[in-house]
C-alpha cells in the first residue's frame, strides 16, 4: 500500500509529547513489513535545525482565507526514511510547535488547516496514487474532511482511505465557526453530525465524523473515549461509529530502549543477568542524586510531564511515609510550577531522599529508568503511556492507575491502583514496597517485565490490517 502518514511532530525532528515517539517509530516498523509509508511534517524552525540538509522536490498552492498560500515540499532528514517537510515560513518559521513563551499561537487553526491541505496537495504532486492517509490528533484530523469534500473527485487522492489515530482526545482543536468559509468548505459540514461542536469548528470532530476508521492508542482507551467520563463531549459520536473504532497499543523502539546496549548507563544488563548491572546503576543513580548509596533502600522514580493529569500529587501523598522510612524518590520532569514546588518543599523535609530534576534530560532519564527499583505513573487518565513500558524494559516494575494503556500493559509485571486517589495509590505503593522486600519473587517479577514484548511488531501488524480495512471502505464508496 502507498500510505501518507501525517503528523504534527515526530522524533528526531520535533517533539512535545508521545505522539512524536509514535510518529518517529511506527513508520519504520510499517516499512519493515513492506508498506510504502511517506511521513509528512511541518518544517518548523526546530525541525529545520534537526533535519540538516534537505532538497526541494515540489511546490504547491493552498487557498486559505481567500488568498493563495504557497509552500514547498522538502525531502531529507533521515536516510531511506521517506520523510517530507511542508515548508511555509509564515506558519512554521517561529519558536514553538504550538505555542511560545506568550502562549498558544493565535493562528493555530490556519496553520494546521494549511498543513492538512498541504499534505494532500504534496501527495498529489509526488505520487501517482494514494491508498490511505493516516492522520494523528486534531492537528491533522481535517484531512479526512478535506478528502471527502474538496478532493472527493480527485483522480489521485479521491478514493484514498483515511484513518484517524487519537493520542489524546482532551486536545480537540476547537475554533470559531468562520473557519468553515476560511478553509473553503461548504456550510453543510457545520452540523452536529459534522464539524460543529458547541457552535465552534472542531478539528478532532471533523476527523471523528469523516475518517473511514478511527483508532485510539490502546484498547482500554478506545473503550474509555466512548464513555461520558472520558469522551470529552464526543462520546456520543464515538459510540455512533460502532465497529469503526478500534484500539491498538503503542510500541516502543526496542533497539533504542535496550539496557543491554544503552550507552547512557554506567553498567549494561539483560533479562537473564540483570542483578549486578542493575545494582550498579542503582548505586550510581543514588550518588548522582546526592543520596547515600544504600542498596537496601527502595528507589522510587517518575519520568513525566508534571501535571494534574499525571497524578504526581497522588504520588507525593503516597510516598511521604516511604521517605520517612528511609526510601528514596527521583522525579524527572517539567511542567506545573506549583506542583513542582510541592516536591521541592518535600525535598527540604527529606534531605538526601528526594531529588527533583526540573529539566528534560534524556541521558539522565535513561539512568533513572535503569537505576530505580519502582516506577510511579499514577495518571488520572493515560491514553497509552510509554514510560511504564520503558521502565519494565529496564527492570523497574511500575505502580500505576488502572486507566487507558496502563491497564493494558502493566499487569502482570507491575501494580495497579483501581482508583486515582491518594489512599488507593498509597495502598498499592505499600504493596509494591512489600514485594520488593522479597528478593526471589521480586527478581522473577523484574525478569518477566524485561522479557515482555513491547516492540512495534504486533501493533504494526494490527495497523496494516486496519489500513486495508480503511482503504477497502474508500475503494467501494
C-alpha positions in Angstrom: 0.0 0.0 0.0 1.0 3.6 -0.6 0.4 5.3 2.8 0.7 9.0 3.6 1.5 9.4 7.3 0.7 13.0 8.5 1.7 14.2 12.0 2.4 17.5 13.6 5.6 16.2 15.4 8.0 13.2 15.2 11.3 12.3 16.6 14.1 13.1 15.9 12.9 16.3 14.3 10.4 17.9 16.7 8.7 16.8 19.9 6.4 17.9 22.7 4.9 14.5 23.7 4.3 10.9 23.0 2.9 11.5 19.5 6.4 12.3 18.4 7.7 9.0 19.6 5.0 7.1 17.8 5.3 9.1 14.5 9.1 8.5 14.6 9.0 4.8 15.2 5.7 3.3 13.8 6.5 4.2 10.1 9.8 2.4 10.4 8.0 -0.8 11.7 5.5 -0.5 8.9 8.1 -0.1 6.2 10.0 -3.1 7.6 6.7 -5.1 6.9 6.6 -3.9 3.3 4.3 -0.9 3.4 5.3 2.2 1.4 5.0 4.9 4.1 5.8 8.6 3.5 5.9 10.8 6.6 4.9 14.4 6.3 5.8 17.0 8.9 5.7 20.8 9.2 9.1 22.4 8.6 9.2 24.1 12.0 12.3 26.1 13.0 13.1 23.2 15.4 12.7 20.6 12.6 14.9 22.6 10.2 17.7 22.6 12.8 17.3 18.9 13.4 16.9 17.8 9.8 20.1 19.2 8.4 20.4 19.1 4.6 17.1 18.9 2.6 16.2 19.2 -1.1 13.2 20.7 -2.7 11.1 18.1 -4.6 8.0 20.1 -5.4 5.8 23.1 -4.8 2.1 23.7 -4.3 -0.5 26.3 -3.6 -3.3 26.1 -1.0 -6.2 28.7 -1.0 -6.8 29.8 2.6 -9.0 32.7 3.6 -9.4 33.9 0.1 -5.7 34.1 -0.8 -3.3 31.5 -2.2 -0.6 30.4 0.2 2.4 28.8 -1.5 4.5 26.1 0.0 7.5 23.9 -0.8 7.9 20.2 -0.3 11.3 19.3 1.1 12.8 15.8 1.3 15.5 14.7 3.7 16.4 14.4 7.4 17.0 10.6 7.7 18.5 8.4 5.1 16.0 6.0 3.5 13.2 7.1 5.8 11.0 8.8 3.2 10.4 12.0 5.3 8.9 15.1 3.7 8.6 18.6 5.2 6.0 21.2 4.4 7.8 24.5 4.2 5.7 27.6 4.7 7.7 30.2 6.7 4.7 32.3 7.5 3.2 29.4 9.5 6.1 27.4 10.7 9.3 29.5 11.0 8.8 30.6 14.6 9.5 29.5 18.1 7.5 26.6 19.5 5.4 24.0 17.7 2.0 25.1 19.1 2.9 27.9 21.5 5.7 30.2 22.5 6.5 32.0 25.7 3.5 34.1 25.2 1.0 31.2 24.9 -0.8 29.4 22.1 -0.1 30.7 18.6 -3.2 32.7 17.7 -3.3 31.4 14.1 -3.1 27.7 15.0 -6.4 27.0 13.2 -5.0 28.3 9.9 -1.6 26.7 10.5 -2.9 23.2 10.8 -5.7 23.6 8.2 -3.0 24.7 5.8 -0.8 21.8 6.8 -3.6 19.3 6.4 -4.4 20.5 2.9 -0.7 20.9 2.1 -0.1 17.2 2.9 -2.9 16.3 0.4 -1.5 18.6 -2.2 2.0 17.3 -1.7 0.8 13.7 -2.2 -0.8 14.8 -5.5 2.5 16.3 -6.6 4.7 13.4 -5.6 2.6 10.2 -6.0 0.6 8.6 -8.9 -1.9 7.2 -6.3 -2.5 7.2 -2.6 -4.2 4.2 -0.9 -4.5 5.7 2.6 -4.0 8.9 4.7 -3.1 8.3 8.3 -3.8 11.4 10.4 -3.0 11.9 14.1 -4.8 14.0 16.7 -6.5 17.3 16.0 -3.7 18.9 14.1 -4.2 16.7 11.1 -7.8 15.5 11.8 -9.2 17.8 9.0 -7.5 15.6 6.3 -10.5 13.1 6.2 -12.9 16.0 6.0 -11.0 17.6 3.1 -10.7 14.3 1.3 -14.5 13.7 1.4 -15.4 17.3 0.4 -12.8 19.3 -1.6 -10.9 16.3 -3.0 -13.7 13.6 -3.5 -13.4 13.6 -7.3 -9.6 13.9 -7.5 -8.1 11.1 -9.5 -5.1 10.7 -7.2 -6.5 11.0 -3.7 -10.3 11.0 -4.2 -10.6 7.2 -3.5 -7.9 7.1 -0.7 -9.0 5.8 2.6 -8.4 7.6 5.9 -7.6 6.6 9.4 -7.5 8.9 12.4 -5.5 7.9 15.5 -6.5 9.6 18.7 -3.5 10.0 21.1 -5.3 12.3 23.5 -9.0 13.3 23.0 -8.7 16.1 25.5 -6.9 18.2 22.8 -9.6 18.9 20.3 -8.7 22.0 18.2 -11.9 23.9 18.6 -12.0 27.3 16.9 -14.6 29.9 15.7 -17.0 28.7 13.1 -15.9 31.2 10.5 -13.1 28.6 9.8 -15.7 26.9 7.6 -15.6 29.6 5.0 -11.9 30.4 5.5 -11.0 26.8 4.8 -13.1 26.8 1.6 -15.6 24.3 3.0 -19.4 24.3 2.4 -21.6 25.2 5.4 -23.3 21.8 5.0 -20.4 20.3 7.1 -21.2 22.6 10.0 -23.8 20.3 11.7 -24.0 18.3 14.9 -23.3 15.2 12.8 -20.3 17.1 11.2 -17.7 19.5 12.5 -20.0 21.7 14.7 -19.1 21.4 18.4 -20.9 23.9 20.8 -21.1 26.4 17.9 -17.4 26.0 17.1 -15.4 24.3 14.3 -13.8 21.3 15.8 -10.8 19.7 14.1 -10.9 16.5 16.0 -14.7 16.1 15.4 -14.0 16.6 11.7 -11.8 13.5 11.9 -14.1 11.5 14.0 -17.1 12.2 11.7 -15.3 11.8 8.3 -12.5 9.3 8.8 -13.1 5.8 7.4 -11.7 4.3 10.5 -10.8 5.6 14.0 -8.2 4.2 16.3 -7.2 5.0 19.8 -3.8 4.3 21.2 -4.8 1.4 23.5 -7.8 -1.0 23.7 -8.8 0.4 27.1 -8.6 4.0 25.9 -10.8 3.1 22.9 -13.5 1.9 25.4 -13.0 4.9 27.7 -13.5 7.6 25.0 -16.9 6.1 24.3 -17.9 6.9 27.9 -19.2 10.2 29.3 -16.3 10.3 31.8 -13.5 10.3 29.2 -15.3 11.2 26.0 -14.8 15.0 26.4 -18.2 15.6 25.0 -17.7 13.5 21.9 -18.6 10.1 23.4 -22.0 10.1 21.6 -20.3 10.5 18.2 -17.7 7.9 19.0 -20.4 5.4 20.1 -22.3 6.0 16.9 -19.2 5.0 14.9 -19.5 1.5 16.4 -17.1 -1.0 15.0 -15.3 1.7 13.0 -13.5 2.5 16.3 -10.6 0.3 17.5 -7.7 0.4 19.9 -4.1 -0.5 19.2 -1.5 -0.2 21.9 1.6 1.8 21.1 5.0 0.2 20.9 8.4 1.4 21.9 11.6 1.4 19.9 13.1 -1.7 21.3 16.5 -1.1 19.8 16.8 2.4 21.3 15.4 1.4 24.7 17.6 -1.6 25.5 19.6 -1.8 28.7 21.9 -4.4 27.1 23.3 -1.7 24.7 22.3 1.7 26.2 25.4 3.9 26.2 23.9 6.2 28.8 24.1 3.6 31.5 27.1 3.1 33.9 26.5 -0.7 33.5 24.6 -2.7 31.0 22.4 -5.8 31.6 19.8 -8.1 30.1 16.9 -10.1 31.5 19.0 -13.2 32.3 21.8 -11.4 34.2 20.3 -8.1 35.4 21.1 -8.3 39.2 24.7 -7.0 39.1 24.2 -4.4 36.3 21.0 -3.0 37.8 22.6 -2.8 41.3 25.5 -0.8 39.7 23.0 1.5 38.0 21.1 2.0 41.3 24.2 2.9 43.3 25.3 5.3 40.6 21.9 7.0 40.4 21.8 7.5 44.2 25.2 9.1 44.1 24.3 11.3 41.2 21.2 12.5 43.1 23.1 13.2 46.3 21.8 10.2 48.2 23.8 7.7 50.2 24.2 4.6 48.0 22.1 2.3 50.2 21.2 -1.0 48.4 18.5 -1.8 50.9 16.6 1.5 50.3 13.9 1.3 47.7 14.4 3.9 45.0 11.1 5.1 43.5 11.1 7.3 40.4 8.9 9.1 37.9 9.9 10.5 34.4 6.9 12.6 33.4 5.3 15.8 32.4 4.4 17.4 35.7 0.7 18.0 35.5 -2.6 17.2 37.2 -3.3 14.5 34.6 -0.2 12.6 35.5 -1.3 12.2 39.1 2.1 13.2 40.7 0.2 14.9 43.5 -1.1 11.4 44.3 2.4 10.0 44.1 3.7 12.6 46.6 1.0 11.8 49.1 1.7 8.1 48.8 5.5 8.5 49.1 5.8 10.6 52.2 5.6 7.6 54.6 8.1 5.7 52.5 10.5 8.7 52.5 10.1 9.0 56.3 11.1 5.3 56.5 14.3 5.9 54.5 13.3 5.1 50.9 14.2 7.5 48.0 12.4 9.2 45.2 13.7 10.8 41.9 11.4 13.0 39.8 12.4 13.9 36.2 10.1 16.4 34.6 8.9 19.9 33.8 5.5 21.5 33.9 3.2 22.8 36.6 5.3 25.1 38.7 3.0 24.9 41.8 3.2 21.1 41.8 7.0 21.1 41.3 7.3 23.5 44.2 5.5 20.9 46.4 8.1 18.4 45.5 10.9 20.9 46.2 9.4 21.6 49.7 9.2 17.9 50.3 12.9 17.6 49.3 13.7 20.1 52.0 11.8 18.0 54.6 13.6 14.8 53.5 17.1 15.8 52.6 19.1 13.2 50.8 16.0 11.2 50.0 14.1 13.2 47.3 15.7 14.6 44.2 13.8 16.9 41.7 15.3 17.2 38.2 13.3 20.0 36.7 14.6 19.7 33.1 14.3 17.5 30.0 17.5 15.5 30.2 17.3 12.3 28.1 20.6 10.7 29.2 19.6 11.2 32.9 16.2 9.8 32.2 17.8 6.6 30.9 19.8 6.3 34.1 16.7 6.8 36.2 14.8 4.0 34.3 17.7 1.7 34.9 18.7 2.8 38.5 15.2 2.9 40.1 13.5 0.0 41.8 9.9 1.0 41.3 8.5 3.4 38.6 5.5 5.6 39.6 2.9 6.5 37.0 -0.4 7.2 38.8 -2.1 9.0 35.9 -5.7 10.1 36.2 -6.0 9.2 32.6 -3.4 7.9 30.2 -4.4 7.1 26.6 -1.4 4.8 26.2 1.8 5.8 28.0 5.3 4.8 27.1 7.1 5.3 30.4 5.6 2.2 32.0 6.8 0.1 29.1 10.3 1.6 29.1 10.5 1.1 32.8 9.6 -2.6 32.6 12.1 -3.0 29.7 14.8 -1.7 32.2 13.7 -4.0 35.0 11.7 -1.4 37.0 8.2 -2.6 37.8 5.6 0.2 37.7 2.9 1.4 40.1 0.0 2.8 38.0 -3.7 3.5 38.0 -5.9 1.2 36.0 -6.7 3.5 33.1 -6.1 3.5 29.4 -2.9 1.9 28.2 -1.7 1.4 31.8 -4.5 -1.1 32.4 -3.5 -2.8 29.1 0.3 -3.1 29.8 1.1 -3.1 33.5 -0.3 -6.4 34.6 1.1 -8.9 35.5 4.5 -7.3 35.8 3.6 -4.2 37.9 1.0 -3.0 40.3 -2.3 -1.3 39.6 -4.4 1.1 41.8 -8.1 0.8 41.0 -8.7 4.5 41.7 -6.8 7.7 41.1 -7.0 8.6 44.8 -4.2 9.0 47.4 -5.5 6.3 49.7 -5.7 3.8 46.9 -2.3 4.7 45.4 -0.8 4.6 48.8 -2.0 1.1 49.4 -0.5 -0.1 46.1 2.8 1.7 46.8 3.0 -0.2 50.1 2.1 -3.5 48.4 4.9 -2.9 45.8 7.4 -2.0 48.6 6.4 -5.2 50.4 7.0 -7.2 47.2 10.4 -5.5 46.8 11.4 -6.9 50.2 11.1 -10.5 48.9 14.2 -10.7 46.6 13.5 -14.0 44.9 9.9 -13.2 43.9 10.9 -9.7 43.0 13.7 -10.9 40.7 11.2 -13.0 38.8 8.8 -10.0 38.5 11.6 -7.9 37.2 12.7 -10.5 34.7 9.1 -11.1 33.4 8.7 -7.4 32.7 12.1 -7.2 30.9 11.0 -10.2 28.7 7.6 -8.7 27.8 7.3 -7.7 24.1 6.5 -4.0 23.9 8.1 -3.6 20.5 6.2 -2.3 17.4 6.0 -5.8 15.8 2.5 -6.8 16.9 1.0 -3.2 16.8 2.4 -2.6 13.3 0.7 -5.8 12.1 -2.6 -4.6 13.5 -2.2 -1.2 11.8 -1.6 -3.0 8.5 -4.9 -4.8 8.9 -6.6 -1.5 9.8 -5.1 0.2 6.8 -6.6 -2.4 4.5 -10.0 -2.0 6.1 -10.0 1.7 5.7 -8.7 1.6 2.1 -11.3 -1.1 1.3 -14.1 1.1 2.6 -12.9 4.0 0.4 -12.5 2.0 -2.7 -16.2 1.0 -2.7 -17.6 4.3 -1.7 
